[in-house]
Amino acid sequence: MQRMAFRAQTILLDALIAASAFAAAYLIAPPRLHGLAPNGLPSLTLIQLVVLYAALAAGFSLLFRRELSPWRYTSIPDAGVLARIAVLTVGVFLVWVFVLDRARSLPRPTLFLAPLLQMTGSMGVRIMRRALHEHALGSFAPFNTLSDRASQAPPLLLIGPPAAADTYLRDVARSHDRTYSPVGIVAAEPRDVGHQVRGVCIIDSLDNLEAALADLRRWNRYPRAILFLEEPTRLKGLTADLLGRLKNDGIRLLRLPSIVELSQHDGVTLVPMRDINIEELLARDPIQLDRRAVAGLVRGRRVLVTGAGGSIGAELCRQAAAFECAHITLLDYSETALFEIEREMAETNPQLSRRALLCDVRNATRLTQLFQDEQPHLVFHAAALKHVSMVERHPCEGVLTNVIGTWNVAEAARTCGAHQMVLISTDKAVDPTNVMGATKRLAESVIAAQQSSGGGTRFAAVRFGNVLGSAGSVVPIFKSQIERGGPVTVTHPEMERFFMTIPEAAQLVLHATATNTEGDGRDARLFLLEMGAPVRILDLARQMIALSGRTPGRDIEIEITGLRPGEKLTEALLDETERSVPCAPKVMEVISAAAMRVTPGHLTELQRLADQGATDDVRRALFGLVAQIRGEKPGAAPTLRVVANR
């Protein structure tokens, strides 16, 4: 009812504007043109003409649905529609007046003045409403100068294209945000310098950022924060040394949320700015994946994530919630990690149906029961032991969690009738030289074996490189060492790794799951991301030291400690027995020529050795199985029978 009243009010106001416009045009017209009707024919009075004109204007406004367009969001297309309404109104009005009294009572100039005044009035009140909504009139106050406005909030410098600055400034005005006061814009292109965007001047180009900052300091408007309107890695001219000096000078480096963080929206809207994470300054250009396919996959589905408290698992939970899943199950064996992710989901998505389960993926019986209770459509298996050095010292634990745990999750997913189950793998599974990599390679083979066993569940694995900022990864370690004053430890000067951000990794998993819905589903599929060139760890350390505002080698030393057991200088994304084919933008599918399929018997033997704590035997059996899978030696039949429901 309230909505209908608002629409009726809008139509009535348009009709009043049209009536006023016609009355003004009628009175402005020269009196000598006010002809009389011929004898015998009734003459239309001014009031009758005004009512007829207003009624026609209201009818055309209703026809063009003007009541659905809020005045505070008026734009250029609205002006075109208002012009059409005015022209059609005066045209139909002339026909009616001609029929009624041959238009003898109508001054001719009224036909030109009325639509002109109607368009001016209709658009004028809408522009005024938008100006009030965006507080644009405040800039015209005679005593409200730019310096006055700048003193009301900490000064903010915008860096990015003028179009993005215009969007940001408009959204700030609409949201009444007074957190910062924009004092200038630094554009990417020199040709934009000197222009203004909503009263804020483009003071210089990105090539002259330091000169622009010096000018702002002289003008007493030195920024306390800088907002990047684009991904910092896309802005040429920004160096780690420069950004480090800015941070050292007390300037906050801010950015708007990325598309990944706004994946629940159809478009970008203004949400609170946040500080830039250091890994965002280190990463390559982000990869945009098909959000529509992911939304179609997740929306309205029941999702279960193992390892939900970890870096990748938690991000998968966030994005599943953002894509409006029907229910999410958080499963983890770490009480603290599970508590934190459940608390976060409760705060950020209180309306989302969810359940947190404390469970070890090694416990097949309990896992199967929980899957039967939850009935998930999509299962993301992120639970794993991932630290190379730790798993190298505890190979039995690595096998029980990474291999047997994967088998248990896959069995539970197939038993409960899940639509898809996706394993999170790593590039360390390629030609593995350490226990962690070998367990992940075997886990990939477990997924392939599950698909071959039949059933309605589709299985897939996703393989990617190191994740910037994940728990225990190189970036948090370097950051901690830099905060302590050094030294920063690097195992080898030539060590290289592939890197991606946590949101990108989670997006790849979701995108691969969406891609896995295609095809006949007879074979498990393995996906990987086109990750570009690997990054030297030594260069990464130097860049992070520079970003902290210090000088590598002078303020903070870099210490070479030597390779650890099982560690490789470089990683690869494909094995010798594999090849890749493109299946989506920046996503590839791995075609494997595995020489052997893993059977439950192989896993039962491996589990028996791990349960006994036979470290050396587990290591030999593990690498023996991986060698058979890669075709390095002939496979042997398992010696033990298959034990059901292990």
C-alpha positions, 0 to 999 in steps of 0.5 A: 500500500505504501509503495502504491501511495508513493507511485501515485504521489510521483504521478501527481507531482508530474501532473502538477508540473505539467499543469504549471508549465502549460499555465505559464506558457498560456499566460506568456503567449501574446494576448492578441493570439488569444482567439475566440471560438466561432459562434455556436461552438463552446470555447475552452477556458484556461482551467479546462485546457490546464486540466486536459494537458495535466491529465495527458501528462499524467497518462504518459508518465504512467505509460513510461513508468516514471513512478518507478524511477526514484528522483534521487537517482535521476540520470541522462536517460531519464531526461530523454524519457521526460522529453518524449513525454512532453512532446507526446503530451503536447501532440495529443493535446493539440489533437484533442483541442482541435477536435473540441474547438478547432484550437481557436482558444489556444495561443500558438506559442503555447504549443512550443513553450508548454513542453519546453517548460514541462521538460525544464520543470520535470528535470529541474526538480529531479536534479534538485532532489538528487543534489540534495540526496548527494549533498552537492549543494554544500559545495556552493555555500559561500563560506564553505570553502574547500579548505573548510571541508578538508579540515572536517575529516582526515585528508584522503588522496585518490589514485586511479582513473577519473571514472572510478573516482567519479563513482566513488565520490558519488557513492560517498555523497549518497552514503553521507560518509564523512570518514575522510575528505578527498583533497585530490586525485592522481590519475594514471594518464597525464592528459587528465591532469587539471580536470575536476571530478565532482569538485575534486581536482586531478592534481597530477599523474601517477608518474609524478606521485611524489611531486603531487605529495610534496605539493599537498604537503606545501598546501597543508593538505598532506593525506593521512590515507591513500585510496587505490581505486584499482588493484594496486598491481595494475597501476604502473609506477608503484614500486615497493620502495615508494609504497614502503616510504608511504607506510613509513610516513604514517599514510594508510594504504586503502582499497575498495573491496574486489569483485571476489569480495562483492561476489554476492552483488550484481554490481559494485557498490560502496562498502567500507574501505579496508587496509591493503594486505601486503600480499595484495601488493605482491600478487600478480594481476588477479584473474577474473573467473565466471561468477555467473557459473559459480552462482548457478552452482552454489545458490540454493545448495547445501554445502559442506566444507572439511577443514573449514577453519583453515585459510582455504576452507574458511574462504570457501565458506565465505564465498559459499555464503556470498553466493547464497547457498541454502545451508553450510556445514563447517567441519574441522578437527581444530576446536579453535579454528572451528569456533572462529569460522563459526563465529565469523559466519554468525556475525557476517551471515546471521540469516544463513542456515549453518552447522559446525561439526567437530570431527576428524576425517580419519574417523570414517564411521562418524564421518559417514553418519554426519554426511548422512545427517547433513545431506550435502549437495557439494563437498569441498575437502580442504582438510589436510596436513600441509606443512612440508617439514612437519609432515616430513617428520611425521609421515604416518600422520600425513598418510592418515589425514591426507590419504585415508582422510580423503578416501573417507570423505569421498566414500561418505560423499558417495554414500550420502548421494552428494552431487559433487566432491572436490579435493584441494590439492597442491603443485607439490603433488607433481613429481613429489620429493617430500612426504606431503607432496606424495600424500597429495598425489596419492589423494588425487589418485584416490579421487580418480579411483572413486569416480571409476567405482560408479555412483552418481557423485562427480569427483574432481581435484584442484591443483594450485601453487602457494597461497599468499597469506595462508597460515604458516606460508612464507608471507606471514613468516617474513612479516613476523621476521621483519617486525622483529627486526630480522633476519629474514630467512630464505632457504636458497637464493634460487628457490622459486614458487607459484603464488596466488591469493586466498580469494583466487584459490577459493574462486578456482575451486568453485569455478572448477566445481562448476566446470565439473558439472559439464561432460558425462561424469565418467572420469574424475577431473583435475583442474589447475590455474594458469598462474603465470611465471613463478616468483623468486623467494629472495625477490619476495623477501626483498620486496616485503622488506621494502614495503615495510619502509626499510632497506634490504641488507642495510636495515634488515638482513636476509639470511640463507639457511639451506634447503630443508629435507624434501624441499625443491628449488622449483615447483611444476604444475604438470608431471611428465605423465600429464598434459593440460588442455584449456577448459575455461578462461585461465583454467586448464584441465589436466589429462593424466596417463596414470599407469595404475589406479589405487584400490582399497587394498592399497590403502588398507595396507598403507593405513595398517602401516601408519596405524602401527607407526612404522615410519620407514615402512610408510615412507617406502610404501607411499613413494612406491605407490606414487612411483607405480602411479607415475609409471616408474615401476610395475605395480604389485597386487595388494596383499591384504583383503579390503576391509569394509567401512574402514 
